C-alpha cells in the first residue's frame, strides 16, 4: 500500500460541493503542491486557492488534512472540498494524478481502512449498504453495525466455539480418561445455544431484507381492475397506459416510489387470466414470477363486478403464498358495489377508488412496512454474511455426532470449520482474493 491513491468521493452531477480524497504517504506533499502552501495543520479547514500543474488557478476551496493513524484509512488523508460539478473536481483529481497519485479502484479507501485495522468487514459492508439505504429503519440498523453490533455477536460466538474446542483438545490429550458428563453437557448446551441464535438471526434477516434492499411490492389482479391506475397514482405521473381494453399491460413495469420512510420497488403486472394470445401469456407468466419475488403483494379486485372465476384465481394465489405480506384491496368503490367481500375469506380488504384516491391503501402499506422495521433484532445485511453463519451452523451440526460418539478429533475438525466460517464475517482467513471481490463492489472514492 505504498501508492498514494486519489478519487472523487461525491456522486457525478451538478452540486454545491464536490469532494476529492487523497490517501497515502505522498498525500500531504501532493496537497502542498496543489495549494502552494508550505504547512498544512491537521484537522483544520484551510480556505485556500488550488492550482494545476501549469500554475493556473483551478478553484478557491476548503482543504482538510487528517494525519495518520487518526484517519478513515489509517494513512495520511487530504480532502479537497471544491465547488460542485465534474469539471472542477476532475481538474483537481487530474492534477493530483500528475503529481504522482494513482486513481483509486472501487472500494480501495475502505479496503485500506480494513487492512490497517480501522474497521472490520462487517463495518465495511455496513458503510457500503448505508450509502444505498432504502429506509430510515435500514439506516438505523446499518448505523448500529458500523458501531460494531455484528462484530460483538461474531466475537462472542467465536469465543464460545473456541471454549468448546479447548475442552475437546484437552480431552484428546487425556483420551484414556472418561469424559466428565458435566463437560459434555456444557459443550452440547453451548452448541445448541449458538445454533438457536444463528437460526433466529437468519430468519430475521430474510424476513427484514426489504429494509436494506428495498421492499418489492407486486400489484396483481385480473385485467381491468385498476392496477395501472394504482401504479400511476402512487408515482404521481402517467407511467403505465390505462385503457378499458383487457390485456393492455402485457409486461411487468417496475418503478421506485417512497411510501412513508421506505423506498419500495413497485411492480405493475399483466392481468392474470386464461389467454390464447402468445404475448399476453408471457406477460401473465411474468406476473406469476413477480409474485414469487415480491415481499408484499397487493391483490386488487373490481368492486363494480361480481366475484368470478378470474377473481377466484387471484384469491387462490394470495391464499397459497407463504412468507409474504398480502394486502387485499377492492377498487372502483365510487361505483355501486357488486363484489362479494366475504369471498376473500380471512383477508380484510381495504376499499379504494382511482377517482377518490388510494390514500387508505398507502396508509395500510406504510403501516405494514413500519411493522417489519420494528424491533432491535440483530440482522445480517448481505448474502455473504448469511452464507457464513449457515456454514457455521452446518459445521456445528456435523460436530455433534462425533462428540456423542467420543470421536473428538472429528469433533474438533468440524468445530474449527465453524470458527473459520463465523470469523469470516469480520476477518476472513483467505484475505486477498475475498477482499478484492468484496470491496470491488463499492463505489469509487469510498
Secondary structure as UniProt FT lines:
FT   STRAND          5..8
FT   STRAND          17..23
FT   TURN            25..26
FT   HELIX           27..35
FT   STRAND          46..51
FT   TURN            53..54
FT   STRAND          57..66
FT   TURN            68..69
FT   STRAND          77..83
FT   HELIX           86..98
FT   TURN            99..100
FT   STRAND          102..103
FT   TURN            106..107
FT   HELIX           108..115
FT   TURN            116..117
FT   HELIX           121..131
FT   HELIX           136..146
FT   TURN            147..148
FT   HELIX           149..173
FT   TURN            174..176
FT   HELIX           181..207
FT   HELIX           209..213
FT   STRAND          216..220
FT   TURN            223..224
FT   HELIX           227..235
FT   TURN            246..247
FT   STRAND          253..259
FT   TURN            260..261
FT   STRAND          262..268
FT   HELIX           278..293
FT   STRAND          296..302
FT   TURN            303..304
FT   HELIX           309..320
FT   STRAND          325..331
FT   TURN            333..334
FT   HELIX           341..344
FT   TURN            345..346
FT   STRAND          350..351
FT   TURN            354..356
FT   HELIX           359..373
FT   HELIX           383..405
FT   HELIX           408..423
FT   TURN            424..426
FT   HELIX           431..439
FT   TURN            440..441
FT   TURN            444..445
//
